[in-house]
Amino acid sequence: MLFNNRGNFKKLGLSALLLGGGFLLSKKAIDYLGDKITFSLITRKYDDNLWELTIATQRMTPHVLIENELRSHTNTYIERPIGTKRRFGYWEKILFNMAQLETLPTPDEVEVDTTTVIGPIARKPLVLKIPILIGGMAYGLALTEAYKIAYAKAATRVGTATNTGLGPFLESERKAADKLIIQYPRGSWNKEEKILKQGDAIEIQFGQGANAGKGRTTKAKYINDELRKRLGLKEGQDAVTNNRLNEATNPKDLKSLVEYLRRLTGGVPIGAKIGAGKFLEEDLKILLQAGVDFISIDGAEAGTHKAFPILEDDFGLPTLIALSRAVKFWEKHNLKNKVTLLVGGGLASPGDCLKALALGADAVYLGTAVLIAATHDQIAKVTPFFPPTQLAYETGKY
């Protein structure tokens, strides 16, 4: 037995003494350090006092403070993943009414039909089981192929559609997705007839809420061989997403593009995605004159792979305001059941989605919320030393 051995007993006693002594010393050290810090905080002049930092963080939030430090550390601009830090709080201020006596609840035996039709007057409408879609998130220029396949499988299981985003077309995504919306980008890829014919709908991408009016150049050094091949680029060639769609810079050319895509695809819904801004109604008029079947409106809270913080935080219209203006426009021009209104941008909860639908959206699309949900327990692979995006992004460490 352990205590029958006098030597072991002495060792155990010595260990206990050392542990107790170490605890007391640590306690005294912590107490001494605490006293020193407290004394310096309440006696030193401000210009020599660490408390000055708290004043700085009250004048500038820690977020702004860190971003300014990041700017000072580089000789170029910084780009922030995910999207804006701002929460306008509009959705949280809206609550639903209850049905009980004055209005009775729906009878238990009544089945609620959530079937959603994108492009109801198109030759081949896109019919979904639910009014929630997965928004456009690019393979390669943002996410890994594994994430895109996961999105496609998830969308198929619940009977909705996923979206290619601005990245190149993936055969694997098409195979995994029962319903796939192909984005017609502001870059040079995804425009071959054999690709466009595989879409259940085509979404012409003019802009997004988190990256107002700006293009993007992905340098060749960040493009691996497989991605370069899928983008159709030469070795050393950058991937350029222009700030405008060069083949449709006026209403006449846009109308021609919509008609071309409709003929090419045999009549699947042809739509457009825009960021919401001051001239929202004017933008909508141009799209309607071109004959689109659906319009996706991206509010200022929308996510993105990377963008200038100033574009994410200080441009555009909040999603709720954009939706309200769009719904008024739909009512004024009698567009209900003719042109589908989709909205997205910062929607993160079932309540957000239901409120958007109740206010008049035909369907909503989610981006960042899906990204976070897909990461789920895989986040343990990267935290606490790296952010979750290092798992999801094509250029990530994992």
N, C-alpha and C positions, 0 to 999 in steps of 0.2 A: 504493500500500500504506500501511497505517496507520503503520508505523514508518519509512517514508521521509519522513514529514512531521514535522519537528523540533518543531513546535508541538503536534501530537497526542501526541508522545512525552513532552513536558514535562507535558501535562495528565494523561496516564496515570500518570506518576511522582508527580505531586502528589496524585492520587486515592489511590494506594497508600499514600503517607505519611500522608494524612489518615485513611485506614481503619485503618492500623496504630496511629496515635496515638490514634484514637478507641477502639480495642480496649484499648490499654494504660490509657487514662484510665478506661474502663468497668470494667476489671479492678480498678484501684486503688479506684474508687468503691465497687464491690461489696465489696472487701476491707475498706475503711474502714467501710462500713455494717455488714458482718458483725461486725467487731470491736466496734463501738459497741453493737450489739444484744447480743452475747455478754457484753460487760463489764457492761451494765446488768442482764442476767439474773442474773449471779453476784455482784453487789455491792449492788444496791438492796434495801431492805426489802420484805417481801412486799406491804404495802399500796400500794406504789408500783412494783410489779414486774409486767410483763406475764405472767409465768409463773403468776400467780394465776388466769388464765383456764384454764390446763390443769387446775388443781385443781378449778375449777368444772365442767369437762367430765368429770372423773372422778367427781364427786359426782352430776352429772346428765349423761346422754348428750347429745351435740350435738343429737339429735332433740328431746329434752325441753326443752333450752335454747332452741332456736329456736321451739318451739310456745309456750312461756311468753312469749317476746318478742312473738309474734304476738298473744297474748291481751292483753298490755299495750298494744298499739297500737290496739286496737279497743274500742268501748263495748258490744260484744255478744259472743256466743259465736263460736268458730271451728269450721269443719267441714273434715274431712280427706277428700280423694278416695281412691279405691282400696280402703282397708281398713286393718286393723291392721298395725303394724310388727312384731308379735311372730311368731316362729317357734318353735313348741313343740318341734320336732325329733323328734316321734314317728315320722313316716314314714321318716326317714333311719336309724332304728335297726332297721328291719325289713328282712331280706334273704330272698330266695327260695332254696329248695333247688335243686340241680342233678339232672337225671335222666341217668344214664349206665349203671350196672351193676345195682345193687339194684333200681332202677326204670329201665326202658329209656325212651329218648326216643320220642316219638310217631313212628310210621313216616312217611317222607317223603311217601308217597302219600295220607296222610290229610288231608283238608281241614278246617281248624278253622272251625266254624260260630259266628259271633258274633251271629247274629240275636237281637234283644232284643224282648220284647213288654211294652209298658206297659199294664196293666189286662187281664190274661189272661182274666178272666171277664166283662169288659164285652161288651156287644153288638157294639161296633165297636172291638176292641183296636187300639192303635197299634203297628204292627210296624216296627222299625228294623233296619238292617243291622249296626249297631255299638252297644255299650252306653255310648256317650259322647254326651251331648246338649249343646247350647249353652244356658246358663242364661238366666234372665230379666234383660234389661237394657233399660231404658225408652228409647223414642224421645222426644225433646223435653225431658222432665224430666231427661234425662241425655245420650243420644247423638244424633248427627245421623241423618237418614234414610238417608244414604249408608252409614253403618256398619251399620244394621239390614238394609239390602238385601244388603250384602256377607255378613253372617252367614247370611242366608236362602239365598243362592246356595251358600255353602260347605257348609251343612248338607245341601242337596239333592244336591250332588256326592258326598258320602260316605254318603248314605243314612240320615241321622239327622234329628232335629227341632231347631228353634230355638224360642225363647220370646219372646213380646211384652214381657215384663216389665210393670212398673206403668204404663208410658206408654200413650198412646192407640193404637188400632188403626190400622195402615197398610195400605191397599190394595196398595201396592207391595211390602210385605213378604209379604203373603199370596200375591201373584202369583209372587214369587221363591222361596217356600218350598214344597217338596213336602209337608212335614209341619210344621205350626205348632201350638204349644201357646199358647192364649190365657189370660193371667192375668186372673182375676176380682179386681179391685183393691179396696183400702179407700177409694178415691176414688169419684167419681160417674160416671166414664166407663167405656167398654168393657162396658156392661151392656145395651145394646140387643139385642133378639133377633136382628136381622139380622147383628150382629157375632158373637155367641156361636155361632150356627149354623155359622160358617165355621171353627171350631176343630177340629183333629184330636184335641184333648184340652183340657180346661179345668182350670186350676190355681188354686184359691182361695188368695189370698195373705194369710196371717195375720201373717207376720213374716219376718225374715231375720237371719242370724247377726251381721251387722255393725251392726245398727241396732235393738237389742233393745227391744221394747215401745214404740217411738216412732213418731209420725206425722211428717208433714212438710208445710210450707206453702211453695209457690213463689209469690212475690209477682207480681202482675199485670204489674209493670214489666219482669219478666224473661221474659214470655210474648209471643212475636210473634203476628201476626195468624193465620198458618197454624196454629200450635200451638193457639191459643185456639179456633179453629174445630173442630179435631179433638178437643179436650177437651170441647167443648160448653159453653164458658164465655161469660159476657157480658163486654163490655169493662169493664176495671177489676176483674174478679173474680179472686181468687186461686185457684190449684189446690191443693186441700186433700186430703192423704192422711191419713186418721184413724189413730189408734193402735189402733183396733179395727175389726172389720168390723161395722158397726152393724146389718145385717140378720141377723147370726148370732152373738149374744152369749151364747147358751145352747145346750145340746145339741139341744133340740127344734127350734129354728129352723135350726140347722146341718143337721140331717137333712132338713128341708123344702127347704132351699136345694139340697142335693145331689140330691135327688129331682127338683126342678124343672129343674135343669141337665141331668140325665140325660134327662128327657122331651123337653126343648126341643131337644137336640142329636141325638136319635135313638139315644143309647146310646154316645157316645164316652166314653173314660175320664174320670172326674171325680176330681181329686185335690186335695191341699192342700200348701202350702209353709209350714214353720214354722222358726223359729230353735230351736236346741237349748239347753235349760236344765235346771235341777235337776228340774223336773216333767215331763221328757220322756215317761216312760211314761204318766203321767196324760193328757198331751196326746194321745198316740197312741190311748189308749182312747177318748177323746171322738171322734176322727176315725173310728175303726173303727166305733163305734156309729152314726155318721152314714152309713156305707156307702160310703166313698171307695174308689176303685180303685187309687190310688197315693198315696204320701206322699213329699215332697221335704224332706229334713232338711238344714238349713244350719248348718254348724259356725261356731265363733267366728272362724276365719281367713277367712271369706267377704269378698268385696269388695262395694263399694257406690259409688254416685255421690258422695255426701257424707254424713257423719255426724259426731256428736260424737266426738272421739278417745277419751273415756272409755268410750263404748258400744262402740267398736271394740276397745279394748285390755283392758277389765276386766269384760266381761259375757259370759255364755254358756259353752258347753262346747266344747273343742277338737273338731275334726271326727272324729278317730280314736276318741276316747272316746264321742262321740255315736253313731257308727256301731256300736261294740261293744255299747253298751247297746241300740240298736235291733235288732241282729241277735239278741241274747238274747230280746228281746221277741217277735220274729218266730218264733223257734223255740218259745218257750213257748206261743204261741197258734196254732201250726201255720198260719202265713200264707204260707209259700213257695208260689209259683205261684198265689196267690189275690190278694194285694195286693202291688203292686210297690214296692220300697224304693229310692229314689233318694237320693244323698248328694252334697253339694258343700261347698266352703269351703276355699280355699287349695290345692286340687289344681292342680298346675302342670306335672307331668311325666308321661310314660308310666308310669314306675314308681309314682307316686302313684296313678294311676288303677287300675293292675293290682292294687296292694295292697288298695285299697278293694273291688274286685270279689272278690278272693280271700278277704277277711274277711267277705263276705256281702252286699254291696250288689248289687242287680240291675242297676243302671246308675249312672253318675256324670254330673254336669253341670259345665261349666267356664264361668267368667266372665272374670276378669281375664286369664288366660292367653290367651283368645281375643282380648280387647281389644288386648293387646300384639302378638300375632301379626298381627292385622289392620292395625295401624299400620305395622309392618315398615319398609320403606325410606322411607315417607312421613314418618318422624320427622325427616328432614333439613329439612323445611319449617319446623319450629318450634324445634328445638334450635340453638344452645345457650342462647338467650335465654328460651325458654318451655318448660314441660313438655309431654309428648306429649298430655296430656288436652286441651290447647287445640286440638288437631286433631280430637279425637273428640267433644267435647261440643258440644251445640247452642249453648251460649252462648260457645263458644271463639272465639279471635281469628282462626282459620283455617277 
